[in-house]
Amino acid sequence: MLLRQRFCTKSAPKVKTRMGTQMSAWQIFQYGGNEELTQTTTARVPNILKPTDLLIEIHAASVNPIDTMMRGGYGKAMINLLRQGLWNQAGGTEFPLILGRDFSGVVMETGKGVTRYKPGDEVWGAIATQRQGTHAQYCIVGQSEISHKPKSLSHIEAASLPYVAVTTWTALCLVGELTQKNAQNKRVLIHGGAGGLGTFAIQLMKTWGAEVTTTCSTDAVGLVQSLGADVVIDYKTQDVQSELQRISGFDVVLDPLGGKIPSFSVDLLKGWRNSKYVSLVTPVLSSTDKFGIPLGLLTTATNFGTNIIRGFINGRSYRWALFIPNGNALGQIAKLVDNGKIEPVIDKVYTFDQVPDAFQKVEEKHGRGKTVISIKDS
Ligand SMILES: NC(=O)c1ccc[n+]([C@@H]2O[C@H](COP(=O)([O-])OP(=O)(O)OC[C@H]3O[C@@H](n4cnc5c(N)ncnc54)[C@H](OP(=O)(O)O)[C@@H]3O)[C@@H](O)[C@H]2O)c1
């Protein structure tokens, strides 16, 4: 376990135009298992097509559960709709598909409408699902999807945070309505505290003064305590449901895992208005994959409505959250990092040649913090 593992940050490379040349990348040509991941040195360096887009040289990226799921075709119905340009997002073709949703790197070129960044700037970001991904030497991002990277971190350290940080921000702040001002002394339950998302969420809530309860395996108890968790339930040796019921009355419950957790977690909330159960396991993408877009959305809406009614009966609210790119949130998180409030938790760093090994590790779902790929220095 590497808590705040230190790597050298290299100075920004000489800026030069790379448009129209070739790059190294990991691609898939059809959905499937890890055997579909193909390394190439002749992928096309992407072009800037929108004025607010930038070309980034990627120094490091992370692997998230969404990458292994997208490799298998998860979300393809909705993501293809987005790729076709509906909802006004620049997407592109389905295959060959480069996976990877976050990065730390350097701006190489900017579109004419980019106001906040210039070539040579060190930035980090988490990009929309319909974009070509970050497991490559270069990628295109929108200026609203990135911010300046924390100065105190190397690219490898920085790459561990954007996707989980932005997802946590959406879940706890935008959907759970917690802010730096109102989180003080709020009781927050974070299921799965040892993973990439949990290790960030614990730190953000502790920084804002919340009382944090979390669940994890025996070997991770020390890790989540070192991040500030006030109450830790070991789900390998304790009866999680009865332990949590004993101390129930949470203002917000964050559930990244699903399974049996929702069946008892909504009842752990305070029994009056303004307590919220926020689930990161939404059926919208799997339902649209299974039933097609119209029926899938209808099924999801019905499911959501049922849960809302269940929550309302008890005066609690049941909400879903999904990753949404958010450069503003990343800017605020970069300040917290540079002020020493939040540290990256890195489980393992892989070289660019080892991307399939990194996918396998994430697919095993036993993360202790994040899995990162070193790209520029591999
Ligand atoms: N909706 C969205 O937009 C969105 C975005 C990001 C993430 N997510 C979801 O959030 C989940 C977590 O993401 P991540 O990046 O943190 O994954 P991760 O790094 O693989 O971590 C998963 C963690 O969950 C723990 N865990 C598994 N079962 C548990 C249980 N019953 N009780 C407590 N802990 C348990 C695992 O620890 P053990 O080894 O002890 O089992 C592991 O530490 C993933 O399922 C992901 O798909 C959703």
The ligand as an SDF file (V2000), in Angstrom:
LIG
                    3D

 48 52  0  0  0  0  0  0  0  0999 V2000
  -22.1950    5.6410  -10.8920 N   0  0  0  0  0  0  0  0  0  0  0  0
  -21.0070    6.1560  -11.1650 C   0  0  0  0  0  0  0  0  0  0  0  0
  -20.8800    7.1210  -11.9390 O   0  0  0  0  0  0  0  0  0  0  0  0
  -19.7950    5.5600  -10.4990 C   0  0  0  0  0  0  0  0  0  0  0  0
  -18.5790    6.2390  -10.5740 C   0  0  0  0  0  0  0  0  0  0  0  0
  -17.4790    5.7140   -9.9030 C   0  0  0  0  0  0  0  0  0  0  0  0
  -17.5870    4.5120   -9.2330 C   0  0  0  0  0  0  0  0  0  0  0  0
  -18.7750    3.8520   -9.2260 N   0  0  0  0  0  0  0  0  0  0  0  0
  -18.8960    2.5700   -8.5430 C   0  0  0  0  0  0  0  0  0  0  0  0
  -18.4050    2.6690   -7.2300 O   0  0  0  0  0  0  0  0  0  0  0  0
  -17.8240    1.4380   -6.8450 C   0  0  0  0  0  0  0  0  0  0  0  0
  -16.5230    1.6880   -6.1240 C   0  0  0  0  0  0  0  0  0  0  0  0
  -15.6100    2.2460   -7.0420 O   0  0  0  0  0  0  0  0  0  0  0  0
  -14.0820    2.2350   -6.6700 P   0  0  0  0  0  0  0  0  0  0  0  0
  -13.3630    2.9800   -7.7140 O   0  0  0  0  0  0  0  0  0  0  0  0
  -13.8920    2.6300   -5.2670 O   0  0  0  0  0  0  0  0  0  0  0  0
  -13.7780    0.6520   -6.7960 O   0  0  0  0  0  0  0  0  0  0  0  0
  -12.6010   -0.1920   -6.1160 P   0  0  0  0  0  0  0  0  0  0  0  0
  -11.3920    0.6520   -6.0000 O   0  0  0  0  0  0  0  0  0  0  0  0
  -12.5630   -1.4790   -6.8280 O   0  0  0  0  0  0  0  0  0  0  0  0
  -13.1090   -0.4300   -4.6200 O   0  0  0  0  0  0  0  0  0  0  0  0
  -14.1470   -1.2600   -4.2980 C   0  0  0  0  0  0  0  0  0  0  0  0
  -14.0120   -1.4710   -2.8020 C   0  0  0  0  0  0  0  0  0  0  0  0
  -15.2350   -1.9720   -2.2860 O   0  0  0  0  0  0  0  0  0  0  0  0
  -14.8870   -2.8660   -1.2260 C   0  0  0  0  0  0  0  0  0  0  0  0
  -16.0270   -3.7170   -0.9520 N   0  0  0  0  0  0  0  0  0  0  0  0
  -16.5610   -4.6790   -1.7280 C   0  0  0  0  0  0  0  0  0  0  0  0
  -17.6460   -5.2180   -1.1220 N   0  0  0  0  0  0  0  0  0  0  0  0
  -17.7810   -4.5610    0.0610 C   0  0  0  0  0  0  0  0  0  0  0  0
  -18.7180   -4.6220    1.1370 C   0  0  0  0  0  0  0  0  0  0  0  0
  -19.7300   -5.5000    1.1140 N   0  0  0  0  0  0  0  0  0  0  0  0
  -18.5700   -3.7830    2.1660 N   0  0  0  0  0  0  0  0  0  0  0  0
  -17.5670   -2.8890    2.2030 C   0  0  0  0  0  0  0  0  0  0  0  0
  -16.6330   -2.7730    1.2280 N   0  0  0  0  0  0  0  0  0  0  0  0
  -16.7590   -3.6050    0.1650 C   0  0  0  0  0  0  0  0  0  0  0  0
  -13.6690   -3.5680   -1.7330 C   0  0  0  0  0  0  0  0  0  0  0  0
  -12.9230   -4.0640   -0.6350 O   0  0  0  0  0  0  0  0  0  0  0  0
  -12.7410   -5.6350   -0.3050 P   0  0  0  0  0  0  0  0  0  0  0  0
  -11.4780   -6.0620   -0.9720 O   0  0  0  0  0  0  0  0  0  0  0  0
  -12.6320   -5.6440    1.1570 O   0  0  0  0  0  0  0  0  0  0  0  0
  -13.9610   -6.3610   -0.8080 O   0  0  0  0  0  0  0  0  0  0  0  0
  -12.9150   -2.4380   -2.4160 C   0  0  0  0  0  0  0  0  0  0  0  0
  -12.0490   -1.7830   -1.5180 O   0  0  0  0  0  0  0  0  0  0  0  0
  -17.6770    0.5910   -8.1040 C   0  0  0  0  0  0  0  0  0  0  0  0
  -18.6350   -0.4540   -8.0780 O   0  0  0  0  0  0  0  0  0  0  0  0
  -17.9880    1.5480   -9.2210 C   0  0  0  0  0  0  0  0  0  0  0  0
  -18.6190    0.9160  -10.3090 O   0  0  0  0  0  0  0  0  0  0  0  0
  -19.8840    4.3550   -9.8360 C   0  0  0  0  0  0  0  0  0  0  0  0
  1  2  1  0
  2  3  2  0
  2  4  1  0
  4  5  1  0
  4 48  2  0
  5  6  2  0
  6  7  1  0
  7  8  2  0
  8  9  1  0
  8 48  1  0
  9 10  1  0
  9 46  1  0
 10 11  1  0
 11 12  1  0
 11 44  1  0
 12 13  1  0
 13 14  1  0
 14 15  2  0
 14 16  1  0
 14 17  1  0
 17 18  1  0
 18 19  2  0
 18 20  1  0
 18 21  1  0
 21 22  1  0
 22 23  1  0
 23 24  1  0
 23 42  1  0
 24 25  1  0
 25 26  1  0
 25 36  1  0
 26 27  1  0
 26 35  1  0
 27 28  2  0
 28 29  1  0
 29 30  1  0
 29 35  2  0
 30 31  1  0
 30 32  2  0
 32 33  1  0
 33 34  2  0
 34 35  1  0
 36 37  1  0
 36 42  1  0
 37 38  1  0
 38 39  2  0
 38 40  1  0
 38 41  1  0
 42 43  1  0
 44 45  1  0
 44 46  1  0
 46 47  1  0
M  CHG  2   8   1  16  -1
M  END
$$$$
